[in-house]
Amino acid sequence: MTAISLREIRKSYGSLQVIHDIDIEIESGEFLVLVGPSGCGKSTLLRMIAGLEEISGGRLEIGGKLVNALPPSQRDIAMVFQDYALYPHMTVLENMAFGLKMRGTNQAVIQQRVAQAADVLRIRPFLNRRPAQLSGGQRQRVAMGRAIVREPSAFLFDEPLSNLDAALRVEMRLEIAKLHNRMKATTVYVTHDQVEAMTLADRIVVLNTGRIEQIGPPLELYHRPASLFVARFIGSPTMNTLPAELVIQGGEVAIRLKDRTIALKGAADQNLRAGAVTVGIRPEDLAVCNPEEAWFGGKLAVAERLGTQTYGYLETGDARMLTVEFSRDAAINVGDLIHVRPNMDAIHVFEEASGRRLN
Ligand SMILES: Nc1ncnc2c1ncn2[C@@H]1O[C@H](COP(=O)(O)OP(=O)(O)OP(=O)(O)O)[C@@H](O)[C@H]1O
């Protein structure tokens, strides 16, 4: 069942259009994450769903009802902000109860819901404190608690973890995942953080200058990015991208990369034209080999040992360094000459002019 439906949603500030005809059907219970570079329109889109930003065009439906003109309080959704937006003069309990009180909810119901949310979020010991007497993570929990007690049909999160330190981010990310598994509430979540997007999302929407670049499950975006933009945006470290050429000989499509020619699999039924392409290879799809089999070779300029794996950066003579994933205890040293070749089943080919995927 569709919980939130966006059809041809547009936003303009004066003559400047920042959101262009966005179509998304968000399923009931789905966790949808909006990602994209700074200024791509993530917050604007979220704020339009929340009712905090006027919609310039299109239809926004929540629970099957057109809500374009409804104020935030009548949309049956709750938003959790980056800066928590708690009332500083109220206690945690008062902060959580405030929205319900304003609606005239029965006192017993308020108490029961606040107690329940406080247990779920483990903030019961702080109910009588004020926000200033809490840590960042505790404040974030209160902000979520305030949203939960309203029992809205959907939750909207605007970079909720970006003010927390690294360890707390991980902890709160797990909390949010657990909470979602338990409540199965429809959620739209804006983040800059790759790991948050990959781990929390049922589907990720990648936005690029106010347009949807791709929408799909995290691993689909990772393994089959529809465009060079998505390929470069999803995945850390970034996918290696190399200039190459598409050639067509006797009906056979091939890629010419440096002095090699390789058949392009899975491109047979496309209307392809010869020309410049970009080949993408993820760091984990490059394997060390002997010089005779190598596609690339170069001096190891930097080795980043992360504990779980090691990333090596090779100087191949091109402007860009080649990132290669090694095992965590790989016996490599800066200055070593290293040869690698790609896993041919995992290379990505994009048309240079349009950036669209060709294989
Ligand atoms: N009030 C405004 N008037 C004019 N332009 C605006 C206004 N608010 C936002 N914009 C523009 O709309 C675009 C989208 O902004 P938005 O804040 O949604 O981006 P974002 O993807 O959330 O960015 P960030 O990740 O940096 O928060 C930007 O180009 C921004 O400059």
The ligand as an SDF file (V2000), in Angstrom:
LIG
                    3D

 31 33  0  0  0  0  0  0  0  0999 V2000
   14.7910   30.0480    0.4040 N   0  0  0  0  0  0  0  0  0  0  0  0
   15.5010   29.7400   -0.6810 C   0  0  0  0  0  0  0  0  0  0  0  0
   15.6100   30.6030   -1.7070 N   0  0  0  0  0  0  0  0  0  0  0  0
   16.3110   30.2890   -2.8160 C   0  0  0  0  0  0  0  0  0  0  0  0
   16.9370   29.1170   -3.0050 N   0  0  0  0  0  0  0  0  0  0  0  0
   16.8630   28.2190   -2.0260 C   0  0  0  0  0  0  0  0  0  0  0  0
   16.1540   28.4780   -0.8130 C   0  0  0  0  0  0  0  0  0  0  0  0
   16.2630   27.3750   -0.0390 N   0  0  0  0  0  0  0  0  0  0  0  0
   17.0170   26.4910   -0.7130 C   0  0  0  0  0  0  0  0  0  0  0  0
   17.3900   26.9810   -1.9140 N   0  0  0  0  0  0  0  0  0  0  0  0
   18.1730   26.2900   -2.9500 C   0  0  0  0  0  0  0  0  0  0  0  0
   17.5310   25.0810   -3.2500 O   0  0  0  0  0  0  0  0  0  0  0  0
   18.4900   24.0740   -3.5270 C   0  0  0  0  0  0  0  0  0  0  0  0
   18.1930   22.8530   -2.6800 C   0  0  0  0  0  0  0  0  0  0  0  0
   18.4560   23.1570   -1.3220 O   0  0  0  0  0  0  0  0  0  0  0  0
   18.3580   22.0500   -0.1900 P   0  0  0  0  0  0  0  0  0  0  0  0
   18.6090   22.7170    1.1110 O   0  0  0  0  0  0  0  0  0  0  0  0
   17.1030   21.2970   -0.3550 O   0  0  0  0  0  0  0  0  0  0  0  0
   19.5860   21.0950   -0.5630 O   0  0  0  0  0  0  0  0  0  0  0  0
   20.1620   19.8580    0.2510 P   0  0  0  0  0  0  0  0  0  0  0  0
   20.3430   18.7820   -0.7370 O   0  0  0  0  0  0  0  0  0  0  0  0
   19.3210   19.5890    1.4350 O   0  0  0  0  0  0  0  0  0  0  0  0
   21.5690   20.4400    0.6800 O   0  0  0  0  0  0  0  0  0  0  0  0
   22.4520   20.1520    1.9730 P   0  0  0  0  0  0  0  0  0  0  0  0
   22.8760   18.7300    1.8470 O   0  0  0  0  0  0  0  0  0  0  0  0
   23.5790   21.1000    1.8190 O   0  0  0  0  0  0  0  0  0  0  0  0
   21.5920   20.4140    3.1710 O   0  0  0  0  0  0  0  0  0  0  0  0
   19.8420   24.6950   -3.2810 C   0  0  0  0  0  0  0  0  0  0  0  0
   20.3960   25.0240   -4.5210 O   0  0  0  0  0  0  0  0  0  0  0  0
   19.5440   25.9040   -2.4670 C   0  0  0  0  0  0  0  0  0  0  0  0
   20.4850   26.9210   -2.7030 O   0  0  0  0  0  0  0  0  0  0  0  0
  1  2  1  0
  2  3  1  0
  2  7  2  0
  3  4  2  0
  4  5  1  0
  5  6  2  0
  6  7  1  0
  6 10  1  0
  7  8  1  0
  8  9  2  0
  9 10  1  0
 10 11  1  0
 11 12  1  0
 11 30  1  0
 12 13  1  0
 13 14  1  0
 13 28  1  0
 14 15  1  0
 15 16  1  0
 16 17  2  0
 16 18  1  0
 16 19  1  0
 19 20  1  0
 20 21  2  0
 20 22  1  0
 20 23  1  0
 23 24  1  0
 24 25  2  0
 24 26  1  0
 24 27  1  0
 28 29  1  0
 28 30  1  0
 30 31  1  0
M  END
$$$$
